Amino acid sequence: MRKSIFAITTVALFTGSAIAEEISFRVLGQPVSSGLIQQQKEQPFFEALSSELDMGVKFDYLPVDVAGIPDNDGIRVVRTGLFDIVSFRGPQVSRDEPTMLGLDLVGLNPTYKAGKQHTQAFLPVVDGAVQKRFNAKVLGVWPAGPQVVFCKPEIESLADLKGLKVRVGDQSAAAFVAQFGATGVPMPFGEVQPSLSRGVVDCAITGPSSANSAGWPEVTTTVLPIALQLAINGYAINLDSWNKLSGDQQTKLQTAMSTLESNIWEYSEELYQDAMNCNTGQSPCVYGKPYKLKAAAVAETDLKAVEQALVESSLPVWTKQCNAVHSDCEEKWMSSVGQSLGL
């Protein structure tokens, strides 16, 4: 009997030890309504991550709109530790951490190549700020895709935005549309389609693929396909959660996240033209639902306005806001991204 009791006690102790050592991470994802990057890349990645890494960590994934959490709360959520990893929406969370916007100011990233160069240059500054202010580490960033303008009333150019209410993702876009007499309205992504339908806003800015998935072409007439930004999103992990991992586990997780990041950069670029085709009734339309939006011709004056926006509106407005939180924000941006641009 003594031997049986000893055996049972030993098993219980070992079982309790195993349970105590088991690590479970909660992951807050992108909105399901935001489209194929979330549906085809992010969610499958995290759902398979526990078995793929085989590192003794369980990952439980939940999209932000399913969780009922506003998508602009991401960086605050990761600080609280309510979720261990958050797929944050860069434009939205830049209101809490202004360095985020330095990755993707209006006029900064007209191409994917430029976006990759500029995010790599400034990401160490963003990561340092997030670690200091939000007790979290940035694991990587990626683009939702070129941000274009969708409108319920027909428009021909940026000048036609005068007097209209435009849903924007961040302060940089708000400052830009204000140049044309429009009012920038910040709004969570999931609220945009019904707001366009009801006339709460007249126009809205997002990527063609996200707009297609969320049904924006059902309630708009026109798309102005001029790329204002790339909508840089990314992943952050709570530092307390990160520090629970061994060095080997950290390496495995970071390597996996870097692979996901690289895959999304490629996939985002692949989706862009296909989604533009789908939204305007052109072929090929492989990934999205076909609609028949009118694509306004992009004038040289509009292209010039976006190019000049960096130095004339988005950069001055942002540096003032960012310097108020981080006194050396502008200095660090100019010595990294600014220097590469010759500013």
C-alpha positions as CSV (number, residue, x, y, z in Angstrom):
1,M,0.0,0.0,0.0
2,R,2.9,2.4,0.9
3,K,4.4,1.7,-2.5
4,S,1.1,2.4,-4.3
5,I,0.6,5.6,-2.4
6,F,4.2,6.7,-3.1
7,A,3.7,5.9,-6.9
8,I,0.4,7.8,-7.0
9,T,2.0,10.8,-5.2
10,T,5.0,10.7,-7.6
11,V,2.8,10.7,-10.6
12,A,0.7,13.5,-9.2
13,L,3.8,15.6,-8.6
14,F,5.2,15.0,-12.1
15,T,1.8,15.7,-13.6
16,G,1.4,18.9,-11.6
17,S,4.9,19.9,-12.7
18,A,4.1,19.3,-16.3
19,I,0.9,21.3,-16.1
20,A,2.7,24.2,-14.4
21,E,5.4,24.2,-17.1
22,E,2.9,24.2,-20.0
23,I,2.7,27.5,-21.8
24,S,-0.4,28.7,-23.5
25,F,-0.4,31.9,-25.6
26,R,-3.6,33.8,-26.6
27,V,-3.3,35.5,-30.0
28,L,-5.5,38.4,-31.0
29,G,-5.7,38.5,-34.8
30,Q,-6.8,40.8,-37.6
31,P,-10.5,41.2,-38.3
32,V,-12.0,38.4,-40.4
33,S,-13.7,41.1,-42.4
34,S,-10.4,42.6,-43.4
35,G,-9.9,39.9,-46.0
36,L,-7.7,37.2,-47.5
37,I,-4.4,38.0,-45.6
38,Q,-6.2,37.2,-42.3
39,Q,-8.2,34.3,-43.8
40,Q,-5.5,32.6,-46.0
41,K,-2.2,33.5,-44.2
42,E,-2.6,34.7,-40.6
43,Q,-5.3,32.4,-39.1
44,P,-4.0,29.1,-40.7
45,F,-0.5,30.0,-39.6
46,F,-1.4,30.5,-35.9
47,E,-3.8,27.5,-35.9
48,A,-0.9,25.2,-37.1
49,L,1.8,26.9,-35.1
50,S,1.7,24.7,-32.0
51,S,2.2,21.5,-34.0
52,E,4.6,23.1,-36.5
53,L,7.0,24.5,-33.9
54,D,6.8,21.5,-31.5
55,M,8.2,23.7,-28.7
56,G,5.7,23.0,-25.9
57,V,3.7,26.2,-26.4
58,K,0.0,26.2,-27.3
59,F,-1.3,29.1,-29.4
60,D,-5.0,30.0,-29.2
61,Y,-6.1,32.3,-32.0
62,L,-9.1,34.7,-32.0
63,P,-9.8,37.5,-34.6
64,V,-10.3,40.9,-33.1
65,D,-13.8,41.4,-34.5
66,V,-14.9,37.9,-33.2
67,A,-13.5,38.9,-29.8
68,G,-15.6,42.1,-29.9
69,I,-12.5,44.3,-29.3
70,P,-12.1,47.5,-31.3
71,D,-9.2,47.2,-33.8
72,N,-7.6,50.4,-32.5
73,D,-7.1,48.9,-29.1
74,G,-4.5,46.4,-30.2
75,I,-1.4,47.8,-28.6
76,R,-3.1,48.5,-25.3
77,V,-4.4,44.9,-25.2
78,V,-1.0,43.5,-25.5
79,R,0.3,45.7,-22.7
80,T,-2.4,44.4,-20.3
81,G,-1.4,40.8,-21.1
82,L,-5.0,39.9,-21.9
83,F,-3.6,38.5,-25.1
84,D,0.1,37.4,-25.3
85,I,0.4,38.2,-29.1
86,V,-1.5,40.8,-31.0
87,S,-1.8,41.3,-34.7
88,F,-2.0,45.1,-34.6
89,R,-3.3,47.4,-37.2
90,G,-0.6,50.0,-37.6
91,P,-2.6,53.0,-38.7
92,Q,-5.2,52.5,-35.9
93,V,-2.7,52.0,-33.0
94,S,-0.5,54.9,-34.1
95,R,-2.8,57.1,-32.0
96,D,-1.4,55.3,-29.0
97,E,2.1,54.9,-30.2
98,P,3.0,57.6,-32.7
99,T,6.3,56.1,-33.9
100,M,4.1,53.5,-35.7
101,L,3.0,56.1,-38.2
102,G,6.6,56.9,-39.1
103,L,6.7,53.6,-41.0
104,D,4.0,54.6,-43.4
105,L,3.3,58.3,-43.8
106,V,1.2,59.5,-46.8
107,G,3.6,59.8,-49.7
108,L,6.4,57.7,-48.2
109,N,5.7,54.3,-49.7
110,P,4.5,54.5,-53.3
111,T,5.7,51.0,-53.9
112,Y,6.2,47.7,-52.1
113,K,10.0,48.1,-52.5
114,A,10.0,51.5,-50.9
115,G,7.8,50.2,-48.1
116,K,10.1,47.4,-47.3
117,Q,13.1,49.7,-47.3
118,H,11.5,52.3,-45.1
119,T,10.0,49.9,-42.6
120,Q,13.3,48.1,-42.1
121,A,15.0,51.4,-41.5
122,F,12.6,52.7,-38.9
123,L,11.4,49.5,-37.2
124,P,14.2,49.5,-34.5
125,V,12.9,52.9,-33.3
126,V,9.3,51.6,-33.2
127,D,10.3,48.4,-31.4
128,G,12.2,50.4,-28.8
129,A,9.2,52.7,-28.2
130,V,6.8,49.8,-27.9
131,Q,9.1,47.9,-25.5
132,K,9.4,51.0,-23.3
133,R,5.8,52.2,-23.3
134,F,3.8,49.0,-23.8
135,N,5.9,46.2,-22.4
136,A,5.9,44.5,-25.8
137,K,8.3,43.4,-28.5
138,V,7.5,43.8,-32.2
139,L,8.0,40.5,-34.0
140,G,7.6,41.9,-37.5
141,V,5.5,44.1,-39.8
142,W,3.8,43.7,-43.2
143,P,1.6,45.7,-45.6
144,A,-2.2,45.3,-46.0
145,G,-1.6,46.8,-49.4
146,P,-1.8,50.2,-51.3
147,Q,-4.5,52.3,-49.7
148,V,-6.9,53.8,-52.3
149,V,-10.1,55.9,-52.1
150,F,-13.6,54.4,-52.4
151,C,-16.5,56.8,-52.7
152,K,-20.3,56.6,-52.7
153,P,-20.7,59.8,-54.8
154,E,-18.9,59.6,-58.1
155,I,-15.6,61.4,-58.1
156,E,-13.0,62.2,-60.8
157,S,-10.0,63.4,-58.7
158,L,-8.8,64.2,-55.2
159,A,-10.3,67.7,-55.7
160,D,-13.8,66.2,-55.7
161,L,-13.3,65.2,-52.0
162,K,-14.1,68.8,-51.0
163,G,-16.9,68.9,-48.5
164,L,-17.0,65.1,-48.1
165,K,-16.5,63.0,-45.0
166,V,-13.7,60.4,-45.6
167,R,-13.0,57.5,-43.3
168,V,-9.2,57.5,-42.6
169,G,-6.9,55.1,-40.8
170,D,-4.6,57.6,-39.2
171,Q,-3.7,61.2,-38.7
172,S,-1.4,61.3,-41.7
173,A,-4.3,60.4,-44.0
174,A,-6.6,62.9,-42.2
175,A,-4.1,65.7,-42.8
176,F,-3.8,64.8,-46.4
177,V,-7.5,64.7,-47.3
178,A,-7.9,68.0,-45.3
179,Q,-5.7,69.6,-48.0
180,F,-8.6,69.0,-50.4
181,G,-11.4,70.3,-48.1
182,A,-12.5,66.9,-46.8
183,T,-13.0,65.9,-43.2
184,G,-11.1,62.8,-42.1
185,V,-13.2,60.5,-39.9
186,P,-11.4,57.7,-37.9
187,M,-13.4,54.6,-37.7
188,P,-12.8,50.9,-37.0
189,F,-12.8,48.8,-40.2
190,G,-15.8,46.7,-39.3
191,E,-18.0,49.8,-39.1
192,V,-17.1,51.3,-42.5
193,Q,-19.3,49.4,-44.9
194,P,-22.6,50.1,-43.0
195,S,-21.4,53.7,-42.4
196,L,-20.9,54.2,-46.2
197,S,-24.4,52.6,-46.8
198,R,-26.1,55.0,-44.4
199,G,-24.2,58.1,-45.4
200,V,-22.3,58.5,-42.2
201,V,-19.2,58.9,-44.4
202,D,-19.1,59.6,-48.1
203,C,-15.7,57.9,-48.9
204,A,-13.3,55.6,-47.2
205,I,-9.7,54.6,-47.6
206,T,-8.4,51.0,-47.6
207,G,-6.7,48.4,-49.8
208,P,-8.7,46.9,-52.7
209,S,-8.6,43.4,-51.3
210,S,-9.9,44.4,-47.9
211,A,-12.6,46.5,-49.5
212,N,-13.6,43.5,-51.7
213,S,-13.8,41.1,-48.7
214,A,-15.8,43.6,-46.7
215,G,-18.3,44.4,-49.5
216,W,-17.4,48.1,-49.9
217,P,-18.1,48.0,-53.7
218,E,-21.8,47.1,-52.8
219,V,-22.2,50.6,-51.3
220,T,-19.8,52.7,-53.4
221,T,-19.7,53.8,-57.0
222,T,-16.1,54.8,-57.6
223,V,-12.6,53.9,-56.7
224,L,-9.7,56.3,-57.2
225,P,-6.7,53.9,-57.5
226,I,-4.0,56.2,-56.2
227,A,-1.8,54.7,-53.5
228,L,-1.6,56.9,-50.4
229,Q,0.0,54.4,-48.0
230,L,0.6,50.7,-47.6
231,A,-1.2,50.3,-44.2
232,I,1.7,48.7,-42.3
233,N,0.4,46.2,-39.8
234,G,2.4,43.8,-37.6
235,Y,2.8,41.5,-34.6
236,A,3.7,42.3,-31.0
237,I,4.3,40.0,-28.1
238,N,3.9,40.9,-24.4
239,L,7.5,41.0,-22.9
240,D,6.4,39.0,-19.8
241,S,5.1,36.3,-22.2
242,W,8.3,36.5,-24.3
243,N,10.4,36.1,-21.3
244,K,8.6,32.9,-20.3
245,L,10.2,31.3,-23.3
246,S,13.7,29.8,-23.3
247,G,16.3,31.1,-25.7
248,D,15.7,28.2,-28.1
249,Q,11.9,28.8,-28.0
250,Q,12.3,32.5,-28.7
251,T,14.5,31.7,-31.7
252,K,12.0,29.2,-33.1
253,L,9.1,31.7,-32.6
254,Q,10.9,34.6,-34.1
255,T,12.0,32.6,-37.1
256,A,8.5,31.4,-37.7
257,M,7.1,35.0,-37.4
258,S,9.7,36.3,-39.9
259,T,8.7,33.6,-42.4
260,L,5.0,34.6,-42.0
261,E,6.0,38.3,-42.4
262,S,7.9,37.6,-45.6
263,N,5.0,35.5,-47.0
264,I,2.5,38.2,-46.4
265,W,4.7,40.8,-48.1
266,E,4.6,38.7,-51.3
267,Y,0.9,37.7,-50.9
268,S,-0.2,41.3,-50.4
269,E,1.4,42.4,-53.7
270,E,-0.1,39.5,-55.5
271,L,-3.6,40.4,-54.2
272,Y,-3.5,44.1,-55.1
273,Q,-4.0,43.9,-58.9
274,D,-6.3,41.0,-58.7
275,A,-8.6,42.9,-56.2
276,M,-8.5,46.0,-58.4
277,N,-9.7,43.7,-61.3
278,C,-12.4,42.2,-59.2
279,N,-13.7,45.5,-57.9
280,T,-14.0,47.0,-61.4
281,G,-15.3,44.0,-63.3
282,Q,-12.1,43.2,-65.1
283,S,-10.3,39.9,-65.6
284,P,-8.5,38.0,-64.2
285,C,-10.4,38.0,-60.9
286,V,-9.1,35.0,-59.1
287,Y,-9.4,35.7,-55.3
288,G,-12.2,38.1,-54.9
289,K,-15.9,38.7,-55.8
290,P,-16.6,40.6,-59.0
291,Y,-18.1,44.0,-58.9
292,K,-18.5,46.9,-61.3
293,L,-17.0,50.0,-59.7
294,K,-15.9,52.9,-61.9
295,A,-12.2,53.4,-61.7
296,A,-11.4,57.1,-62.0
297,A,-8.4,58.0,-64.1
298,V,-5.5,59.1,-61.9
299,A,-4.3,62.6,-63.0
300,E,-0.7,63.8,-62.9
301,T,-1.8,66.5,-60.5
302,D,-3.1,63.9,-58.0
303,L,0.1,61.9,-58.3
304,K,2.1,65.0,-57.6
305,A,-0.1,65.9,-54.6
306,V,0.6,62.5,-53.0
307,E,4.4,62.8,-53.7
308,Q,4.5,66.3,-52.2
309,A,2.3,65.3,-49.2
310,L,5.2,63.8,-47.4
311,V,7.1,67.1,-46.9
312,E,4.1,69.4,-47.1
313,S,1.6,67.8,-44.7
314,S,2.1,64.3,-43.4
315,L,5.7,64.6,-42.2
316,P,5.3,68.0,-40.5
317,V,2.0,67.0,-38.8
318,W,3.4,63.6,-37.6
319,T,6.7,64.9,-36.3
320,K,5.0,67.5,-34.1
321,Q,2.8,64.8,-32.6
322,C,5.5,62.2,-32.3
323,N,8.0,64.7,-30.7
324,A,5.4,65.5,-28.1
325,V,5.7,61.9,-26.9
326,H,9.3,61.1,-27.9
327,S,11.5,64.2,-27.9
328,D,14.0,62.6,-30.4
329,C,11.4,61.1,-32.7
330,E,12.0,63.4,-35.7
331,E,15.7,63.2,-35.2
332,K,15.7,59.4,-35.4
333,W,13.4,59.4,-38.4
334,M,15.5,61.9,-40.3
335,S,18.7,60.0,-39.6
336,S,17.2,56.7,-40.9
337,V,14.3,57.1,-43.4
338,G,14.9,60.8,-44.1
339,Q,18.6,60.2,-44.9
340,S,17.7,57.4,-47.4
341,L,15.3,59.9,-49.1
342,G,17.9,62.7,-49.2
343,L,15.8,65.0,-47.0
